[in-house]
Amino acid sequence: MPAARGVKTGQTSGLYRNTASDATKYGTPTWALADHVRDLTPSPAWDLQDASIRATAVKLYHPTQKEMSFTAMVRCDDVATDYIAFRTAAENGTVVDLLVLDGLLTVEGSRGFRSYFHVSETGQDQSIGSVLYSQFEFKPGFGLLDNGDPAYPKIAVTGATSAVTYTNPTR
């Protein structure tokens, strides 16, 4: 679907998990929308370091490393495959191949990032009147491409027919 002019909303953003039968196949993912996610908060900011010089009294900064972590609040459901995958990865210290987009995969021009992510469960509100949601934190981790080379985090942009183009973050 071509990009449409207008306001983007959080409800139309997407967190996708690679559900391929061999999810280690980086080059041929099968993306499934994680539909038990309530809140998704990407943090794709650069770390800025002081690069000041005496030629100016103004502080100068230079980007050094890009943050590609995010948090997600996920409704607890012991039969929901995404919740189970996130909880299991958090418990076992394994990584999950995820794609975070500011729109749906089917919308041309949706942007975000892809990586293998380490998962930490950081909290769960269990007050008497609450529906249970787990708060998860996702941080980029180490994974492998199909040929055994490292799979580093990538910037992702959707194109026509839901094709995703991946590029390295650059300064």
C-alpha atoms as one frame of an Amber mdcrd trajectory, in Angstrom:
protein
   0.000   0.000   0.000   1.521   3.394  -0.929   2.308   5.900   1.768  -0.587
   8.174   2.658  -0.403  11.789   3.725  -1.604  12.445   7.244  -0.943  11.889
  10.896   0.702   8.662  12.043  -0.610   7.111  15.236   0.883   4.677  17.689
  -1.885   2.203  17.020  -0.721   1.826  13.417   2.930   1.299  14.376   4.226
  -2.235  14.406   6.470  -4.629  16.259   7.136  -7.706  14.139   8.754 -10.981
  15.210  10.475 -13.342  12.819   8.392 -16.531  13.106  10.113 -18.514  10.355
  10.392 -22.215  11.179  14.147 -21.617  11.263  14.177 -18.105  12.733  17.967
 -18.095  12.476  17.495 -17.550   8.722  18.080 -13.803   8.707  17.721 -13.461
   4.926  14.259 -15.051   4.706  12.210 -13.812   7.660   8.525 -14.480   8.138
   7.253 -11.357   9.897   4.252 -11.628  12.223   2.744  -8.585  13.929   3.020
  -8.820  17.720  -0.615  -7.979  18.403  -0.531  -8.275  22.213   1.680  -5.169
  22.450  -0.014  -2.196  24.052   2.693   0.469  24.262   5.869   0.544  22.193
   8.594   3.123  22.850  11.587   3.111  20.493  14.616   5.205  21.474  16.729
   5.611  18.313  18.894   8.498  19.544  22.608   9.029  18.989  24.985   9.303
  21.940  26.576  12.731  21.589  30.062  13.365  22.953  31.702  16.694  23.652
  33.798  17.700  20.620  34.528  21.258  21.749  37.479  23.270  20.529  38.994
  26.573  21.642  37.976  28.319  18.408  34.443  28.798  19.793  32.875  29.319
  23.208  29.938  27.162  22.140  29.963  23.496  23.123  30.191  21.256  20.063
  29.009  17.649  19.940  29.627  14.663  17.707  27.528  11.484  17.401  29.386
   8.323  18.417  26.968   5.414  18.885  23.290   4.989  18.012  20.829   3.640
  20.563  18.382   1.171  19.023  16.728  -0.182  22.144  13.029   0.034  22.948
  10.464  -0.900  25.557   7.110  -2.569  25.100   4.178  -3.237  27.376   2.700
  -6.625  26.447  -0.555  -8.100  27.743   0.119 -11.292  29.665  -1.440 -14.234
  27.849  -0.010 -17.709  28.360  -1.134 -18.868  24.898  -0.081 -15.767  22.900
   3.009 -16.723  20.895   4.641 -13.287  21.105   4.213 -12.992  24.860   5.603
 -16.522  25.270   8.573 -15.735  22.976   9.431 -12.519  24.856   9.035 -14.107
  28.291  11.091 -17.166  27.265  13.877 -14.998  25.798  13.929 -12.939  29.011
  14.103 -16.064  31.170  16.755 -17.841  29.085  18.954 -14.953  27.959  18.369
 -15.655  24.270  17.806 -13.171  21.427  14.712 -12.585  19.275  14.785 -11.285
  15.674  12.499  -8.221  15.630  11.484  -5.422  13.279  10.217  -2.151  14.821
   8.339   0.183  12.457   6.510   3.510  12.755   3.787   2.114  10.495   2.601
  -1.240   9.286   4.803  -3.498   7.173   2.264  -3.192   4.360   2.541   0.624
   4.214   5.221   1.955   1.896   7.572   4.342   3.685   7.245   2.892   7.188
  10.581   3.338   8.952  12.306   1.738  11.884  15.000  -0.783  12.684  15.752
  -4.507  12.802  18.038  -6.493  15.050  18.394  -9.555  17.177  17.334  -8.261
  20.599  18.091  -9.336  24.146  14.918  -9.202  26.231  14.548  -8.223  29.889
  11.249  -8.288  31.770  11.413  -5.117  33.857   8.088  -5.078  35.660   4.464
  -6.083  35.916   1.670  -4.153  37.618  -0.213  -6.706  39.721  -2.474  -4.318
  41.618  -5.952  -5.630  42.449  -7.789  -3.789  39.680  -5.231  -4.365  36.912
  -5.203  -6.365  33.728  -1.729  -7.910  33.748   0.833  -6.446  31.370   4.558
  -7.191  31.400   7.004  -4.408  30.697   9.858  -5.633  28.485  13.079  -3.898
  27.532  14.733  -4.869  24.232  18.415  -4.164  23.532  20.296  -5.037  20.335
  22.313  -8.213  20.595  24.572 -10.390  18.549  23.143 -12.628  15.850  24.344
 -14.246  12.654  23.476 -13.924   8.987  22.701 -17.070   7.001  26.366 -17.281
   5.913  27.660 -17.042   9.488  28.696 -13.372   9.339  27.548 -11.045  12.151
  24.034  -9.600  11.808  24.377  -6.040  13.035  21.352  -3.819  13.733  19.950
  -2.128  10.625  17.757   0.838   9.711  14.631  -0.492   7.950  12.365   1.178
   5.380   9.395  -0.523   3.730   8.924  -0.247  -0.013   6.372  -1.442  -2.516
   4.881  -4.915  -1.903   6.063  -4.844   1.727   9.705  -5.271   0.697  12.036
  -3.990   3.399  15.352  -2.289   2.642  18.011  -2.493   5.334  20.945  -0.099
   5.722  23.648   0.439   8.312  23.237   3.403  10.646  25.712   6.098   9.628
  26.754   9.400  11.111
